[in-house]
Amino acid sequence: MRLHWIDALKGIGIMLVVFAHHSLPAALDTYIFSFHMPLFFFISGFLFDFGKYAGSAANFIKGRFRSLIVPYFAFAALTCLFYFLLDTGFQPGVPNIKFFEHIILLENSILHGIYHIFYALGPMISYNPPLWFLTCLFVTELLFYGLAKKYYGEPKKLVLWITAAGVIGYLYSVYVPFRIPWNVDVALAAIVFYGAGNLFKILTEPETELKADPRLKSDSEITERFSKVEKYLPVFAILLSFLYLGYLLKFPVDDKVNMNVLKYGSFFSFYILAFSGIFTFVYLFKKIGSSKVFEYYGRNSLIVLALHFPLKDVLTKLAALSFGGEFESFYYNTAFALSLTIINLLLLVPVIFLINNYFPFLLGKKKNSTESKRLRICSRKPVN
């Protein structure tokens, strides 16, 4: 059964991602970055259906590869081509994007650029950094699936191993000077939010999970404790989240969390502030229930994630050409960033329609479900 509030939550989440990629005041920028990507790992964990893949790791890996890695390479290739044509078309021989320096300059090979795409680190794919999330989520899901295969019926042990992974991920960001392909290093920290999302579903919607895996009946202690705490959790999360935002507005600091580059700040503040933001919006949207606009963008969050950044660059360039020397005055202006965000999201509507109906392979889908259903109906009609 589809949960409308989850789609709506994904919708506000992806809108915040688009909004945060425009030039915002330091306080608002720091606040949004403290939880907006952890929120997506949390939602992904909530949607994880272990019972569906419990019997076959191969099917799980194949399914996640198709829905995450295929779109990663498809959109990486598309946006890479777009920027390359834009760069060479307007200023031939002058690379404006660092990623293309190794392609345009004669002493370097185009293979080096391809290597960056396959390495799949956000800082390396500077033409479309948000794509880092897709490979990171893929690795995070594989890590969680491995733990779930062994400990899904023992929540305490599962939480222990997830916590250990989070600690290791944080220590890695502090002490290890090199990155791991496909953002494996980020996944060690992200699995905390992913696991929390899955555990939250188990605790708040146990009937769904019990059907998927009866082993979860073996430990009711966590459920009983959570039921006592949950009545206070929304108040605590919202209070802490708004206190943090208020503090930033009073004492703005440009020291935002950025999981993509392993920038977490202090260990406890990273996780506490992330979870306060996550649960603030989780409980807010559980109350709201449904919203057609939010749900629309939530259902199509992958397309928005993959394409909003190049569109943002085009809109920013057009704004700079329109306002000329006065454009700098719009930097770090909330209203201006919100306007560009709305335009960005509206321009993506026809793109979403085209991809869903004519190019679903970009999303790792074989064929549009509506079209498939229509073909099946037609094939059942008797021939006169």
Contacts in CASP RR format, 6 or more apart in sequence:
PFRMAT RR
TARGET T0000
AUTHOR 0000-0000-0000
METHOD contacts of the structure
MODEL  1
MRLHWIDALKGIGIMLVVFAHHSLPAALDTYIFSFHMPLFFFISGFLFDF
GKYAGSAANFIKGRFRSLIVPYFAFAALTCLFYFLLDTGFQPGVPNIKFF
EHIILLENSILHGIYHIFYALGPMISYNPPLWFLTCLFVTELLFYGLAKK
YYGEPKKLVLWITAAGVIGYLYSVYVPFRIPWNVDVALAAIVFYGAGNLF
KILTEPETELKADPRLKSDSEITERFSKVEKYLPVFAILLSFLYLGYLLK
FPVDDKVNMNVLKYGSFFSFYILAFSGIFTFVYLFKKIGSSKVFEYYGRN
SLIVLALHFPLKDVLTKLAALSFGGEFESFYYNTAFALSLTIINLLLLVP
VIFLINNYFPFLLGKKKNSTESKRLRICSRKPVN
1 208 0 8 1.000
4 289 0 8 1.000
4 290 0 8 1.000
4 295 0 8 1.000
5 285 0 8 1.000
5 286 0 8 1.000
5 288 0 8 1.000
5 289 0 8 1.000
5 290 0 8 1.000
6 43 0 8 1.000
6 46 0 8 1.000
6 47 0 8 1.000
6 285 0 8 1.000
7 290 0 8 1.000
7 294 0 8 1.000
7 295 0 8 1.000
7 298 0 8 1.000
7 299 0 8 1.000
8 285 0 8 1.000
8 288 0 8 1.000
8 289 0 8 1.000
8 290 0 8 1.000
8 291 0 8 1.000
8 294 0 8 1.000
8 295 0 8 1.000
8 298 0 8 1.000
9 39 0 8 1.000
9 43 0 8 1.000
9 281 0 8 1.000
9 282 0 8 1.000
9 285 0 8 1.000
9 294 0 8 1.000
10 40 0 8 1.000
10 43 0 8 1.000
10 297 0 8 1.000
10 298 0 8 1.000
10 299 0 8 1.000
10 301 0 8 1.000
11 294 0 8 1.000
11 295 0 8 1.000
11 296 0 8 1.000
11 297 0 8 1.000
11 298 0 8 1.000
11 301 0 8 1.000
12 281 0 8 1.000
12 285 0 8 1.000
12 294 0 8 1.000
13 36 0 8 1.000
13 39 0 8 1.000
13 40 0 8 1.000
13 281 0 8 1.000
13 298 0 8 1.000
13 301 0 8 1.000
14 297 0 8 1.000
14 298 0 8 1.000
14 301 0 8 1.000
14 304 0 8 1.000
14 305 0 8 1.000
15 294 0 8 1.000
15 297 0 8 1.000
15 341 0 8 1.000
15 345 0 8 1.000
16 32 0 8 1.000
16 36 0 8 1.000
17 36 0 8 1.000
17 37 0 8 1.000
17 40 0 8 1.000
17 130 0 8 1.000
17 304 0 8 1.000
17 305 0 8 1.000
17 308 0 8 1.000
18 304 0 8 1.000
18 308 0 8 1.000
18 312 0 8 1.000
18 341 0 8 1.000
18 344 0 8 1.000
18 345 0 8 1.000
19 32 0 8 1.000
19 337 0 8 1.000
19 338 0 8 1.000
19 341 0 8 1.000
20 29 0 8 1.000
20 32 0 8 1.000
20 33 0 8 1.000
20 36 0 8 1.000
21 130 0 8 1.000
21 308 0 8 1.000
21 309 0 8 1.000
21 312 0 8 1.000
22 312 0 8 1.000
22 316 0 8 1.000
22 336 0 8 1.000
22 337 0 8 1.000
22 340 0 8 1.000
22 341 0 8 1.000
23 330 0 8 1.000
23 331 0 8 1.000
23 332 0 8 1.000
23 333 0 8 1.000
23 337 0 8 1.000
24 32 0 8 1.000
24 332 0 8 1.000
24 334 0 8 1.000
24 337 0 8 1.000
25 252 0 8 1.000
25 332 0 8 1.000
25 333 0 8 1.000
25 334 0 8 1.000
26 248 0 8 1.000
26 252 0 8 1.000
26 253 0 8 1.000
26 254 0 8 1.000
26 332 0 8 1.000
27 245 0 8 1.000
27 246 0 8 1.000
27 248 0 8 1.000
27 249 0 8 1.000
27 252 0 8 1.000
27 253 0 8 1.000
28 248 0 8 1.000
28 334 0 8 1.000
29 254 0 8 1.000
29 256 0 8 1.000
30 248 0 8 1.000
30 252 0 8 1.000
30 253 0 8 1.000
30 254 0 8 1.000
30 255 0 8 1.000
30 256 0 8 1.000
30 257 0 8 1.000
31 244 0 8 1.000
31 245 0 8 1.000
31 248 0 8 1.000
33 256 0 8 1.000
33 257 0 8 1.000
33 258 0 8 1.000
34 244 0 8 1.000
34 256 0 8 1.000
34 257 0 8 1.000
34 273 0 8 1.000
34 274 0 8 1.000
34 277 0 8 1.000
35 241 0 8 1.000
35 273 0 8 1.000
35 274 0 8 1.000
35 275 0 8 1.000
35 276 0 8 1.000
35 277 0 8 1.000
35 278 0 8 1.000
35 281 0 8 1.000
37 133 0 8 1.000
37 259 0 8 1.000
37 260 0 8 1.000
38 190 0 8 1.000
38 193 0 8 1.000
38 259 0 8 1.000
38 274 0 8 1.000
38 275 0 8 1.000
38 278 0 8 1.000
39 193 0 8 1.000
39 277 0 8 1.000
39 278 0 8 1.000
39 281 0 8 1.000
40 133 0 8 1.000
40 137 0 8 1.000
40 301 0 8 1.000
41 137 0 8 1.000
41 140 0 8 1.000
41 190 0 8 1.000
41 191 0 8 1.000
41 193 0 8 1.000
41 194 0 8 1.000
42 193 0 8 1.000
42 194 0 8 1.000
42 196 0 8 1.000
42 197 0 8 1.000
42 200 0 8 1.000
42 278 0 8 1.000
42 282 0 8 1.000
43 197 0 8 1.000
44 137 0 8 1.000
44 140 0 8 1.000
44 141 0 8 1.000
44 194 0 8 1.000
45 144 0 8 1.000
45 193 0 8 1.000
45 194 0 8 1.000
45 195 0 8 1.000
45 196 0 8 1.000
45 197 0 8 1.000
45 198 0 8 1.000
45 201 0 8 1.000
46 197 0 8 1.000
46 198 0 8 1.000
46 200 0 8 1.000
46 201 0 8 1.000
48 141 0 8 1.000
48 144 0 8 1.000
48 194 0 8 1.000
48 198 0 8 1.000
49 212 0 8 1.000
50 145 0 8 1.000
50 148 0 8 1.000
50 152 0 8 1.000
50 198 0 8 1.000
50 209 0 8 1.000
50 212 0 8 1.000
50 213 0 8 1.000
51 212 0 8 1.000
51 213 0 8 1.000
52 212 0 8 1.000
53 59 0 8 1.000
53 60 0 8 1.000
53 145 0 8 1.000
54 149 0 8 1.000
54 152 0 8 1.000
54 212 0 8 1.000
54 213 0 8 1.000
57 145 0 8 1.000
57 146 0 8 1.000
57 149 0 8 1.000
60 145 0 8 1.000
61 142 0 8 1.000
64 138 0 8 1.000
64 141 0 8 1.000
64 142 0 8 1.000
65 138 0 8 1.000
66 364 0 8 1.000
67 363 0 8 1.000
67 364 0 8 1.000
68 134 0 8 1.000
68 135 0 8 1.000
68 137 0 8 1.000
68 138 0 8 1.000
68 141 0 8 1.000
69 134 0 8 1.000
69 135 0 8 1.000
69 138 0 8 1.000
70 361 0 8 1.000
70 363 0 8 1.000
70 364 0 8 1.000
71 134 0 8 1.000
71 302 0 8 1.000
71 306 0 8 1.000
71 362 0 8 1.000
71 363 0 8 1.000
71 364 0 8 1.000
72 120 0 8 1.000
72 131 0 8 1.000
72 134 0 8 1.000
72 135 0 8 1.000
72 138 0 8 1.000
73 117 0 8 1.000
74 361 0 8 1.000
74 362 0 8 1.000
74 364 0 8 1.000
75 128 0 8 1.000
75 131 0 8 1.000
75 306 0 8 1.000
75 307 0 8 1.000
75 362 0 8 1.000
76 117 0 8 1.000
76 125 0 8 1.000
76 128 0 8 1.000
76 131 0 8 1.000
77 117 0 8 1.000
78 362 0 8 1.000
79 127 0 8 1.000
79 128 0 8 1.000
79 131 0 8 1.000
79 306 0 8 1.000
79 307 0 8 1.000
79 309 0 8 1.000
79 310 0 8 1.000
80 99 0 8 1.000
80 117 0 8 1.000
80 127 0 8 1.000
80 128 0 8 1.000
82 310 0 8 1.000
83 97 0 8 1.000
83 99 0 8 1.000
83 100 0 8 1.000
83 127 0 8 1.000
83 128 0 8 1.000
83 310 0 8 1.000
84 100 0 8 1.000
84 103 0 8 1.000
87 94 0 8 1.000
87 95 0 8 1.000
87 96 0 8 1.000
87 97 0 8 1.000
87 100 0 8 1.000
87 104 0 8 1.000
88 104 0 8 1.000
93 104 0 8 1.000
94 104 0 8 1.000
95 101 0 8 1.000
95 103 0 8 1.000
95 104 0 8 1.000
95 105 0 8 1.000
97 126 0 8 1.000
97 127 0 8 1.000
98 126 0 8 1.000
99 113 0 8 1.000
99 116 0 8 1.000
99 124 0 8 1.000
99 125 0 8 1.000
99 126 0 8 1.000
99 127 0 8 1.000
100 127 0 8 1.000
101 108 0 8 1.000
102 108 0 8 1.000
102 109 0 8 1.000
102 110 0 8 1.000
102 112 0 8 1.000
102 113 0 8 1.000
103 110 0 8 1.000
103 112 0 8 1.000
103 113 0 8 1.000
116 124 0 8 1.000
116 125 0 8 1.000
117 125 0 8 1.000
118 181 0 8 1.000
119 181 0 8 1.000
119 182 0 8 1.000
120 131 0 8 1.000
120 132 0 8 1.000
120 135 0 8 1.000
120 181 0 8 1.000
120 182 0 8 1.000
120 183 0 8 1.000
121 132 0 8 1.000
121 179 0 8 1.000
121 181 0 8 1.000
121 182 0 8 1.000
121 183 0 8 1.000
122 129 0 8 1.000
122 131 0 8 1.000
122 132 0 8 1.000
122 183 0 8 1.000
122 260 0 8 1.000
122 261 0 8 1.000
123 129 0 8 1.000
123 179 0 8 1.000
123 260 0 8 1.000
123 261 0 8 1.000
125 131 0 8 1.000
125 132 0 8 1.000
127 310 0 8 1.000
128 306 0 8 1.000
128 309 0 8 1.000
128 310 0 8 1.000
129 260 0 8 1.000
129 309 0 8 1.000
130 305 0 8 1.000
130 306 0 8 1.000
130 308 0 8 1.000
130 309 0 8 1.000
131 305 0 8 1.000
131 306 0 8 1.000
132 183 0 8 1.000
132 186 0 8 1.000
132 260 0 8 1.000
133 305 0 8 1.000
134 305 0 8 1.000
134 306 0 8 1.000
135 182 0 8 1.000
135 183 0 8 1.000
136 182 0 8 1.000
136 183 0 8 1.000
136 186 0 8 1.000
136 187 0 8 1.000
136 190 0 8 1.000
136 259 0 8 1.000
137 190 0 8 1.000
138 182 0 8 1.000
139 182 0 8 1.000
139 183 0 8 1.000
139 184 0 8 1.000
139 187 0 8 1.000
140 187 0 8 1.000
140 190 0 8 1.000
140 191 0 8 1.000
140 194 0 8 1.000
141 194 0 8 1.000
143 165 0 8 1.000
143 187 0 8 1.000
143 188 0 8 1.000
143 191 0 8 1.000
144 162 0 8 1.000
144 191 0 8 1.000
144 194 0 8 1.000
144 195 0 8 1.000
144 198 0 8 1.000
147 158 0 8 1.000
147 161 0 8 1.000
147 162 0 8 1.000
148 158 0 8 1.000
148 198 0 8 1.000
151 157 0 8 1.000
151 158 0 8 1.000
151 161 0 8 1.000
152 158 0 8 1.000
152 213 0 8 1.000
152 215 0 8 1.000
152 216 0 8 1.000
153 213 0 8 1.000
153 215 0 8 1.000
153 216 0 8 1.000
153 218 0 8 1.000
153 219 0 8 1.000
154 218 0 8 1.000
154 219 0 8 1.000
155 199 0 8 1.000
155 202 0 8 1.000
155 216 0 8 1.000
155 219 0 8 1.000
155 222 0 8 1.000
156 219 0 8 1.000
156 222 0 8 1.000
158 195 0 8 1.000
158 199 0 8 1.000
159 199 0 8 1.000
162 191 0 8 1.000
162 192 0 8 1.000
162 195 0 8 1.000
162 196 0 8 1.000
163 192 0 8 1.000
165 188 0 8 1.000
165 189 0 8 1.000
165 191 0 8 1.000
165 192 0 8 1.000
166 188 0 8 1.000
166 189 0 8 1.000
166 191 0 8 1.000
166 192 0 8 1.000
167 267 0 8 1.000
168 188 0 8 1.000
169 185 0 8 1.000
169 188 0 8 1.000
169 189 0 8 1.000
170 189 0 8 1.000
170 264 0 8 1.000
170 267 0 8 1.000
170 270 0 8 1.000
172 185 0 8 1.000
172 188 0 8 1.000
172 262 0 8 1.000
173 185 0 8 1.000
173 189 0 8 1.000
173 262 0 8 1.000
173 263 0 8 1.000
173 264 0 8 1.000
176 185 0 8 1.000
179 185 0 8 1.000
179 262 0 8 1.000
183 260 0 8 1.000
185 262 0 8 1.000
186 259 0 8 1.000
186 260 0 8 1.000
186 262 0 8 1.000
189 259 0 8 1.000
189 264 0 8 1.000
189 270 0 8 1.000
190 259 0 8 1.000
192 271 0 8 1.000
193 274 0 8 1.000
193 275 0 8 1.000
193 278 0 8 1.000
196 275 0 8 1.000
196 278 0 8 1.000
200 282 0 8 1.000
201 208 0 8 1.000
201 209 0 8 1.000
202 209 0 8 1.000
202 216 0 8 1.000
202 223 0 8 1.000
203 222 0 8 1.000
203 223 0 8 1.000
203 226 0 8 1.000
203 227 0 8 1.000
203 230 0 8 1.000
204 230 0 8 1.000
206 216 0 8 1.000
206 223 0 8 1.000
209 216 0 8 1.000
210 216 0 8 1.000
210 217 0 8 1.000
233 279 0 8 1.000
233 283 0 8 1.000
234 279 0 8 1.000
234 280 0 8 1.000
234 283 0 8 1.000
236 276 0 8 1.000
237 275 0 8 1.000
237 276 0 8 1.000
237 277 0 8 1.000
237 278 0 8 1.000
237 279 0 8 1.000
237 280 0 8 1.000
237 283 0 8 1.000
238 276 0 8 1.000
238 279 0 8 1.000
238 280 0 8 1.000
238 283 0 8 1.000
238 284 0 8 1.000
240 272 0 8 1.000
240 273 0 8 1.000
240 276 0 8 1.000
241 273 0 8 1.000
241 276 0 8 1.000
241 277 0 8 1.000
241 280 0 8 1.000
242 280 0 8 1.000
244 273 0 8 1.000
244 276 0 8 1.000
255 265 0 8 1.000
256 263 0 8 1.000
257 263 0 8 1.000
257 264 0 8 1.000
257 265 0 8 1.000
257 270 0 8 1.000
257 273 0 8 1.000
257 274 0 8 1.000
264 270 0 8 1.000
285 294 0 8 1.000
297 304 0 8 1.000
297 345 0 8 1.000
298 304 0 8 1.000
300 352 0 8 1.000
300 356 0 8 1.000
302 363 0 8 1.000
303 348 0 8 1.000
303 351 0 8 1.000
303 352 0 8 1.000
303 355 0 8 1.000
303 356 0 8 1.000
303 363 0 8 1.000
304 345 0 8 1.000
304 348 0 8 1.000
304 352 0 8 1.000
307 348 0 8 1.000
307 351 0 8 1.000
308 344 0 8 1.000
308 345 0 8 1.000
308 348 0 8 1.000
311 344 0 8 1.000
311 347 0 8 1.000
311 348 0 8 1.000
312 340 0 8 1.000
312 344 0 8 1.000
315 340 0 8 1.000
315 343 0 8 1.000
315 344 0 8 1.000
316 340 0 8 1.000
319 327 0 8 1.000
319 330 0 8 1.000
319 340 0 8 1.000
320 327 0 8 1.000
323 330 0 8 1.000
330 336 0 8 1.000
355 362 0 8 1.000
355 363 0 8 1.000
356 363 0 8 1.000
356 368 0 8 1.000
357 368 0 8 1.000
357 371 0 8 1.000
360 366 0 8 1.000
360 367 0 8 1.000
360 368 0 8 1.000
END
